[in-house]
């Protein structure tokens, strides 16, 4: 079954990464978006997946919140 685009993470779209950061109450900075991209690579490797769903990626990020900067 194909997932809806809105259920997947597109790491090349800043607004999608900002949405994740907003949900987690973290700064929507360039640095945090870069961290999310790195976490995405780690999560894909861990789950052996090429494309990540929003829910599974958010759970992975929640386990790594210490890598993200808080809002100023």
C-alpha positions in Angstrom: 0.0 0.0 0.0 1.4 3.4 -1.0 1.7 6.1 1.7 0.4 9.6 1.2 3.1 12.2 0.5 2.1 13.9 3.8 2.9 10.7 5.7 6.5 10.6 4.4 9.5 12.8 5.3 11.0 14.8 2.4 14.4 15.9 3.7 14.9 18.4 0.8 11.9 20.5 1.9 12.7 23.0 4.6 9.1 23.5 5.5 8.7 19.8 6.3 11.8 19.8 8.5 10.6 23.0 10.2 7.2 21.3 10.8 9.0 18.5 12.7 11.0 21.0 14.7 7.9 23.0 15.5 6.1 19.9 16.8 9.1 19.2 19.0 9.3 22.9 20.2 12.9 23.3 18.8 14.5 26.1 16.9 13.8 26.1 13.2 17.4 26.9 12.4 19.6 25.8 9.5 21.7 23.9 12.1 18.8 22.0 13.4 17.6 21.1 9.9 21.1 19.8 9.2 20.9 17.7 12.3 17.5 16.3 11.2 19.0 15.3 7.9 21.8 13.5 9.7 19.3 11.8 12.0 17.4 10.8 8.9 20.4 9.0 7.5 20.9 7.2 10.8 17.2 6.3 11.1 17.1 5.0 7.5 20.2 2.8 8.2 18.8 1.5 11.5 15.4 0.6 9.9 17.0 -0.5 6.6 14.6 1.8 4.7 15.0 4.2 1.8 12.0 6.4 2.7 10.8 7.3 6.2 7.3 7.8 7.5 6.7 10.9 9.6 5.7 8.8 12.7 8.7 6.6 12.7 11.1 9.4 12.1 9.6 11.6 14.8 10.0 8.7 17.3 13.6 8.4 16.3 14.2 12.1 16.7 12.5 12.1 20.2 15.3 9.7 21.2 17.9 12.2 20.1 16.4 15.5 21.3 19.7 16.4 22.9 21.2 16.9 19.5 18.8 19.7 18.6 19.0 23.3 19.9 16.1 24.8 21.8 14.3 28.0 20.7 16.1 31.2 21.6 
